[in-house]
Amino acid sequence: MKLNMLVCAMALGLSAAAAQAHDPALHDPAETTAPSKPKATTCAQLADSRYSADASDPKVKELKARCEAEKKAGEKAANAKKPV
């Protein structure tokens, strides 16, 4: 009877320790988050998925507007050169 109680107590203690050791809340949050992407500074970087294209950032928003304007201007120039 004493041996049975001792085995149960040890099993309970080991399972409690194992549950605490594997608790995801105890992990370092820096290890679980993805590394931040560098901000795009050129039109080529803006199109690349390795760079951040966050539209809430004013610099990225300005870059995006400038790149779109350059793209439209390039399309207009290409269309103007085509013979009718």
Secondary structure as UniProt FT lines:
FT   HELIX           2..21
FT   HELIX           24..26
FT   HELIX           29..32
FT   HELIX           43..47
FT   TURN            49..50
FT   TURN            55..56
FT   HELIX           58..81
//
